Amino acid sequence: MKVLVFVEADEGRIKKSSFEATSYAAEIAQDTVAIVFGILDLIELNKLGTAGAKEVLRVTDSNFEPSNIMAVSTAISQAFIKENFELLVMAKSSLADPVAARVSIKIDASLVSNVTDLPDMANGFTVNRSIYTGKAFAKTKLTNEKKILTLRKNTVLILENGSDPKVEVFQPNAKRSDLAVKILSKEKTSGHVLLPEADIVVSGGRGLKGPENWGIIEDLAAALSAATGCSKPVSDLDWRPHHEHVGQTGVKVSPALYIAVGISGAIQHLAGVNSSKFIVVINKDPEAPFFKAADYGIVGDAFEVLPKLTKAIYEAQE
Ligand SMILES: Cc1cc2nc3c(=O)[nH]c(=O)nc-3n(C[C@H](O)[C@H](O)[C@H](O)COP(=O)(O)OP(=O)(O)OC[C@H]3O[C@@H](n4cnc5c(N)ncnc54)[C@H](O)[C@@H]3O)c2cc1C
């Protein structure tokens, strides 16, 4: 089987989730090819080889701006058809989701999103996908010859034993409609780690009592190179910006580690964090519902626990 992987990068660095997608593809097929958009240096591209890619197709034509959904979809579709790929793999993201949908129409492929493990290819091609915000799995068969999978983050171990890939430029043909949108500028929400991409999230709730107390959340986040999040009432009260609001009506995260501080664990909040790999809850109420969803829990006052935890983390790093 020949597998193409759509790789996303941010500020010249390939996203961890794209390395996961590359390693996932390499577990399925020897013939794993990554497609990347924009200018990335060779050191970064070689990391894709380490993660399992045998070849890298670079799209450097500035018309194919890396976050232009239409242009990227066209380029991937053309590469897929030209090089006779059978499977397209990508990490689930706000860009990958619309791209996957468009490519599936263009190449007539079966598409399954939020996939959690390797396909069962013994009898056809069947995968498990996470549904109901991580509370259940759907076993799904892909019946078309061409297939597309988007992967849930943090479900794949990144390989580290591959060698430098062959790197080639791929020149797609843009249609007028592909260039109908132009990205004028990009503004990051802050200089900190971005919440949807973060590997570790430290999130605070109403138990923090007010915005003036957020220093202890930020200190812990800084010690762990984590992003900060919050519950809905906290952003409703303007204690924190709305883009930090996690849950059913906010950002859905799936970090390796989610630390919830002074958050009760209402079902609407859990809907946004269910697919985290590990959940740690810090709450002074031993009956707080969040403890039922936690892998580890600390019953205690956040104002006492957090400074000690932050100090211990720095000491452990020395
Ligand atoms: C339609 C709808 C959609 C919603 N969507 C979302 C959503 O997307 N995200 C979301 O978060 N909520 C959402 N909500 C709100 C949700 O139901 C809860 O009301 C909310 O999550 C509670 O926020 P909280 O846990 O911060 O506050 P609280 O429920 O007030 O909990 C505060 C917690 O802090 C603990 N605490 C207090 N003091 C301390 C201390 N010193 N140290 C440690 N712990 C302490 C308390 O024991 C308590 O468990 C939604 C509600 C509705 C109706």
The ligand as an SDF file (V2000), in Angstrom:
LIG
                    3D

 53 58  0  0  0  0  0  0  0  0999 V2000
  -25.5190   24.6080   27.4240 C   0  0  0  0  0  0  0  0  0  0  0  0
  -24.3620   24.6820   28.3670 C   0  0  0  0  0  0  0  0  0  0  0  0
  -23.0750   24.6270   27.8520 C   0  0  0  0  0  0  0  0  0  0  0  0
  -21.9840   24.7060   28.7080 C   0  0  0  0  0  0  0  0  0  0  0  0
  -20.7190   24.6150   28.1850 N   0  0  0  0  0  0  0  0  0  0  0  0
  -19.6620   24.6180   29.0210 C   0  0  0  0  0  0  0  0  0  0  0  0
  -18.3440   24.4680   28.5370 C   0  0  0  0  0  0  0  0  0  0  0  0
  -18.1050   24.3540   27.3210 O   0  0  0  0  0  0  0  0  0  0  0  0
  -17.3120   24.4720   29.4190 N   0  0  0  0  0  0  0  0  0  0  0  0
  -17.5030   24.5970   30.7730 C   0  0  0  0  0  0  0  0  0  0  0  0
  -16.5200   24.5990   31.5170 O   0  0  0  0  0  0  0  0  0  0  0  0
  -18.7480   24.7380   31.2490 N   0  0  0  0  0  0  0  0  0  0  0  0
  -19.8240   24.7630   30.4310 C   0  0  0  0  0  0  0  0  0  0  0  0
  -21.0730   24.9300   30.9450 N   0  0  0  0  0  0  0  0  0  0  0  0
  -21.1920   25.2370   32.3840 C   0  0  0  0  0  0  0  0  0  0  0  0
  -21.1050   24.0040   33.2530 C   0  0  0  0  0  0  0  0  0  0  0  0
  -22.3740   23.3830   33.3640 O   0  0  0  0  0  0  0  0  0  0  0  0
  -20.5970   24.3710   34.6620 C   0  0  0  0  0  0  0  0  0  0  0  0
  -21.4780   25.3170   35.2080 O   0  0  0  0  0  0  0  0  0  0  0  0
  -19.1900   24.9240   34.6740 C   0  0  0  0  0  0  0  0  0  0  0  0
  -18.3110   24.0470   33.9990 O   0  0  0  0  0  0  0  0  0  0  0  0
  -18.7240   25.0890   36.1020 C   0  0  0  0  0  0  0  0  0  0  0  0
  -17.5110   25.7750   36.1160 O   0  0  0  0  0  0  0  0  0  0  0  0
  -16.5000   25.5780   37.3290 P   0  0  0  0  0  0  0  0  0  0  0  0
  -16.2530   24.1350   37.5360 O   0  0  0  0  0  0  0  0  0  0  0  0
  -15.3380   26.4780   37.0760 O   0  0  0  0  0  0  0  0  0  0  0  0
  -17.2940   26.2280   38.5510 O   0  0  0  0  0  0  0  0  0  0  0  0
  -18.0220   25.5510   39.7760 P   0  0  0  0  0  0  0  0  0  0  0  0
  -19.0380   24.5710   39.3490 O   0  0  0  0  0  0  0  0  0  0  0  0
  -18.4640   26.6720   40.6370 O   0  0  0  0  0  0  0  0  0  0  0  0
  -16.8870   24.7220   40.5200 O   0  0  0  0  0  0  0  0  0  0  0  0
  -15.8240   25.2940   41.2150 C   0  0  0  0  0  0  0  0  0  0  0  0
  -15.0380   24.1500   41.8290 C   0  0  0  0  0  0  0  0  0  0  0  0
  -13.9050   24.6870   42.4880 O   0  0  0  0  0  0  0  0  0  0  0  0
  -13.7040   23.9830   43.7010 C   0  0  0  0  0  0  0  0  0  0  0  0
  -12.9750   24.8760   44.5910 N   0  0  0  0  0  0  0  0  0  0  0  0
  -13.4230   25.9880   45.2280 C   0  0  0  0  0  0  0  0  0  0  0  0
  -12.4060   26.5770   45.9270 N   0  0  0  0  0  0  0  0  0  0  0  0
  -11.3080   25.8180   45.6970 C   0  0  0  0  0  0  0  0  0  0  0  0
   -9.9600   25.8940   46.1360 C   0  0  0  0  0  0  0  0  0  0  0  0
   -9.5300   26.8900   46.9240 N   0  0  0  0  0  0  0  0  0  0  0  0
   -9.0960   24.9300   45.7460 N   0  0  0  0  0  0  0  0  0  0  0  0
   -9.5030   23.9160   44.9250 C   0  0  0  0  0  0  0  0  0  0  0  0
  -10.7720   23.7840   44.5060 N   0  0  0  0  0  0  0  0  0  0  0  0
  -11.6550   24.7320   44.8620 C   0  0  0  0  0  0  0  0  0  0  0  0
  -15.1080   23.6440   44.1800 C   0  0  0  0  0  0  0  0  0  0  0  0
  -15.0690   22.5310   45.0600 O   0  0  0  0  0  0  0  0  0  0  0  0
  -15.8240   23.3400   42.8640 C   0  0  0  0  0  0  0  0  0  0  0  0
  -15.7400   21.9490   42.5510 O   0  0  0  0  0  0  0  0  0  0  0  0
  -22.1860   24.8540   30.1040 C   0  0  0  0  0  0  0  0  0  0  0  0
  -23.4860   24.8890   30.6060 C   0  0  0  0  0  0  0  0  0  0  0  0
  -24.5510   24.8160   29.7590 C   0  0  0  0  0  0  0  0  0  0  0  0
  -25.9250   24.8530   30.3390 C   0  0  0  0  0  0  0  0  0  0  0  0
  1  2  1  0
  2  3  1  0
  2 52  2  0
  3  4  2  0
  4  5  1  0
  4 50  1  0
  5  6  2  0
  6  7  1  0
  6 13  1  0
  7  8  2  0
  7  9  1  0
  9 10  1  0
 10 11  2  0
 10 12  1  0
 12 13  2  0
 13 14  1  0
 14 15  1  0
 14 50  1  0
 15 16  1  0
 16 17  1  0
 16 18  1  0
 18 19  1  0
 18 20  1  0
 20 21  1  0
 20 22  1  0
 22 23  1  0
 23 24  1  0
 24 25  2  0
 24 26  1  0
 24 27  1  0
 27 28  1  0
 28 29  2  0
 28 30  1  0
 28 31  1  0
 31 32  1  0
 32 33  1  0
 33 34  1  0
 33 48  1  0
 34 35  1  0
 35 36  1  0
 35 46  1  0
 36 37  1  0
 36 45  1  0
 37 38  2  0
 38 39  1  0
 39 40  1  0
 39 45  2  0
 40 41  1  0
 40 42  2  0
 42 43  1  0
 43 44  2  0
 44 45  1  0
 46 47  1  0
 46 48  1  0
 48 49  1  0
 50 51  2  0
 51 52  1  0
 52 53  1  0
M  END
$$$$
